[in-house]
Amino acid sequence: MKIRWQVVAFDAADLESESAFWAGVLGGVVDADDDWHMVMVDGQPRIGVQLAPDHVPPDWPDGEPKQQVHLDLWVEDIDEAHARVMELGARLLQSAGDGGPDDFQVYADPAGHPFCLCWVNP
């Protein structure tokens, strides 16, 4: 089996804000249909956003509904990446940990899906 593309799809009640957020994070553009948006980066599909009018965001970390999937995005400059995702509409859910060899912060996108910005400490 040959897989041509790998796309993660998120459910969202507001397609426009969710797809615009991920297009901004990934440096892509949105290819929009009525109930499906594809975030394209360099002409390749990267993130799908599916209309789900009754979508209920996960209540991270221990609430209901529980988180089912999340992205880990490894960045070179956490300060720059933090500023960018916040500007695009993210919410910070958990600040950095103990400063070990690598670290992460947890955020929620506009639809409430958790994701992490991760980095290696110098």
C-alpha positions as CSV (number, residue, x, y, z in Angstrom):
1,M,0.0,0.0,0.0
2,K,1.3,3.4,-1.0
3,I,0.0,6.4,1.1
4,R,0.1,9.5,-1.0
5,W,-0.7,12.0,1.8
6,Q,-1.2,11.9,5.5
7,V,-3.8,14.4,6.8
8,V,-5.1,14.9,10.3
9,A,-8.7,16.1,10.4
10,F,-10.3,18.1,13.2
11,D,-14.0,18.4,13.9
12,A,-15.2,22.0,14.4
13,A,-18.4,24.0,14.6
14,D,-16.7,27.0,13.1
15,L,-14.8,25.9,10.0
16,E,-13.4,29.4,9.2
17,S,-11.7,30.1,12.5
18,E,-10.3,26.5,12.9
19,S,-8.9,26.3,9.3
20,A,-7.6,29.9,9.4
21,F,-5.8,29.1,12.7
22,W,-4.0,26.0,11.3
23,A,-3.2,27.7,8.0
24,G,-1.6,30.5,10.1
25,V,0.4,28.0,12.2
26,L,1.6,26.0,9.3
27,G,2.1,28.8,6.8
28,G,-0.5,27.5,4.4
29,V,-3.7,28.4,2.7
30,V,-7.3,27.2,3.1
31,D,-9.1,25.3,0.3
32,A,-12.7,25.6,1.4
33,D,-15.8,23.6,0.6
34,D,-19.2,23.9,2.4
35,D,-18.5,21.4,5.1
36,W,-14.8,20.6,4.7
37,H,-11.7,22.8,4.6
38,M,-8.3,21.6,3.7
39,V,-5.2,23.4,4.9
40,M,-2.6,23.2,2.0
41,V,1.1,23.9,2.6
42,D,3.3,24.2,-0.5
43,G,0.5,22.6,-2.6
44,Q,0.2,19.6,-0.3
45,P,-2.8,18.8,2.0
46,R,-1.7,18.9,5.7
47,I,-4.8,19.5,8.0
48,G,-8.4,18.8,7.3
49,V,-11.3,20.6,9.1
50,Q,-14.7,18.9,9.0
51,L,-17.9,20.7,9.9
52,A,-19.4,19.3,13.1
53,P,-22.1,21.6,14.3
54,D,-22.5,19.8,17.7
55,H,-18.8,19.6,18.4
56,V,-17.9,19.8,22.1
57,P,-14.2,20.6,22.8
58,P,-12.3,18.2,24.9
59,D,-11.9,19.3,28.5
60,W,-8.2,18.9,28.9
61,P,-6.6,17.3,30.9
62,D,-9.1,15.4,33.0
63,G,-12.6,16.5,32.1
64,E,-15.3,15.2,29.8
65,P,-15.1,14.7,27.0
66,K,-11.5,13.6,27.2
67,Q,-8.8,14.4,24.7
68,Q,-8.7,11.8,22.0
69,V,-5.8,13.1,19.8
70,H,-3.3,15.9,19.7
71,L,-0.4,17.3,17.7
72,D,3.2,17.8,18.9
73,L,4.8,20.6,17.0
74,W,8.6,20.8,17.5
75,V,9.8,24.4,17.2
76,E,13.2,26.1,17.1
77,D,12.1,29.2,19.0
78,I,9.4,28.7,21.7
79,D,9.0,32.4,22.3
80,E,8.3,33.2,18.6
81,A,6.1,30.1,18.3
82,H,4.1,31.0,21.5
83,A,3.5,34.5,20.3
84,R,2.4,33.3,16.8
85,V,-0.1,30.7,18.0
86,M,-1.5,33.1,20.6
87,E,-1.9,35.8,17.9
88,L,-3.8,33.3,15.8
89,G,-6.3,32.5,18.6
90,A,-4.7,29.7,20.8
91,R,-5.3,29.4,24.5
92,L,-2.4,28.4,26.8
93,L,-3.5,25.3,28.9
94,Q,-0.2,24.4,30.6
95,S,3.1,26.3,30.8
96,A,6.5,24.7,30.4
97,G,7.6,21.9,32.7
98,D,10.8,21.4,34.6
99,G,13.3,22.6,32.0
100,G,14.8,19.2,31.3
101,P,16.6,18.3,28.1
102,D,13.3,18.9,26.2
103,D,10.1,20.7,27.2
104,F,6.6,21.5,26.0
105,Q,3.6,23.7,26.6
106,V,0.0,22.7,25.9
107,Y,-2.4,24.9,24.0
108,A,-5.9,24.7,22.7
109,D,-6.8,25.7,19.1
110,P,-10.0,27.8,18.5
111,A,-12.2,24.7,18.5
112,G,-10.6,23.5,21.8
113,H,-8.4,20.7,20.4
114,P,-5.2,20.5,22.5
115,F,-1.8,20.6,20.9
116,C,1.8,21.0,22.2
117,L,4.6,23.3,21.2
118,C,7.8,21.2,22.0
119,W,11.4,22.2,22.0
120,V,14.9,21.0,22.9
121,N,16.6,23.0,25.6
122,P,20.2,24.2,24.8
